[in-house]
Each structure stands twice: as structure tokens, then as C-alpha cells.
């Protein structure tokens, strides 16, 4: 689905008086509601780094970006807007948003340490060959996540600390890592 369709799926969940699983669980529903706000804030306020813009604009061969995500995913609320903003800079990039927990379950082919961590970006050429993958979060944020898990932090602490990290970083490391990855797709 395209980004507008993804937003439509997201909004229908939030506006449904009896949302489908897992959003019938108040925790998941509230995560999605919060993620909707966070995502829209990034779409309005994100600043694209000049070097990232430059590498995206330099793409001369068609690329298909597949973004595996879910509305309940807190990391996706901070990262997916950057995928969308970057892809909009170059008409050679087409994006397909796929839900992790719905067919065709492409995530099963792109596990992170055996898990279905999202968001996940898969960059393919026009022949369907993978040029690179990225996700589920920037390396520094992943280190923080791993540290908190090792310390057996409760879920609330985990969420709060990751939120603080994303707010402080302002998308800089997401873009830096994507800039490096995208530069390799042009070789």
C-alpha cells in the first residue's frame, strides 16, 4: 500500500469504536493513538540533512522501498516519517508499506536476531534484487534498548527512555545511517 493507504488503515483503527486485535487491547490502542500524533509531528517538523537529501536526489535508477511497520510500533512512529519524507524527494523511489502482522508476512524473511523487529526498510532495484536493508532502529538507539533490556527495565521505562532518545536525536542518526546505506545502493 502507499503512504496514504497506510495512514487510512491507521486512522480507521483509531476511529473504530470496536477496533480489531490487537487494538482491542487498550494498551495497543493507546500506543497507536500516541504514535499517530508522533508520526504527524515528525512529518511537519523533521529537518532533512543536506547530505541525506543529496544522496537521495542522486538516485538515478528506480528503487522500490518496502517498509514493514505497524501502527502500534513506537519506533516506527519516529522513523517511518523519515522514510516517507526522503522517498518524496525523488520520483525514482516507489514505496510499498506492508503491515508486519498481515499477509504476506514479508518480515519472516528479514528477521533481526531472530525477531520480527520493526520498522524494517528493504531497498530493491527494479528487478526485485535487494540492494540493502535497514532497521529496526539506529545503532545508538539499539544499544540503549539492549542496555535497558539487560538491566531488566520495565516496559514503561523502556518506552520513556527510547522516546527521550528519539526526541533528543531529532532524526539525525536515522538519516546518517540511511545516507550511508543509500550511497551503497548506487555503486
PyMOL commands that set and color helices and strands:
alter all, ss='L'
color gray80, all
select helices_A, chain A and resi 3-15+26-45+50-57+74-87+106-109+139-150+155-169+172-185
alter helices_A, ss='H'
color red, helices_A
select strands_A, chain A and resi 63-69+93-99+120-125+130-135
alter strands_A, ss='S'
color yellow, strands_A
deselect
rebuild
show_as cartoon
